[in-house]
């Protein structure tokens, strides 16, 4: 379902994709997830398969979503520059400040490309950390695994928020809008299924869009919803340059 878009070639990948080792449980789950996605119903695609370990399922999907967001950001990366996006924001109301709690403890304000680079490097390092994402058979996940997963999903969401607010027109012009919406919808189904972003404030910048995408699905896959026709899709324009935060910046 996600392979038809011509712009998604490897040359545009922002950083190397993470792979699942062939022959492992995780590889099998990855293949299963891909196949279910192809069937079109995103709710089924995010549901934990019968008898499988929830941590393994979270691990596989975290890697897959990370790869997907890499690709999406890669599409507009050349337009997301220090000049065009001097602040990591989602419109004029939301600014994101970066802190990883280790090398950068006090949240810093930075440009969008710098923030995204910090963020994706931080995720990549976590994915490569055997203590958090063990690949050895029988090695348990750490007790704070869920905390790491929640943190990753909360932060990756901000890349979507930035793309929607600051690069939506460009995505549309490149013909990538349907793909962006499908990827984001899949992401949100997963987030809701496992309560990965419990604080509603974090979702606020895209809440209207989320409601619209979900309502569309309700109509398509059952339930029906009159609200679907009345909620407008948030289609912000390139409004990031010079954005001032009017709400408390989201750090951590
Ligand atoms: Zn940008």
Boltz pocket constraint, residues with backbone or C-beta under 6 A from the ligand:
constraints:
  - pocket:
      binder: B
      contacts: [[A, 79], [A, 80], [A, 81], [A, 84], [A, 85], [A, 112], [A, 113], [A, 162], [A, 166], [A, 167], [A, 240]]
      max_distance: 6.0
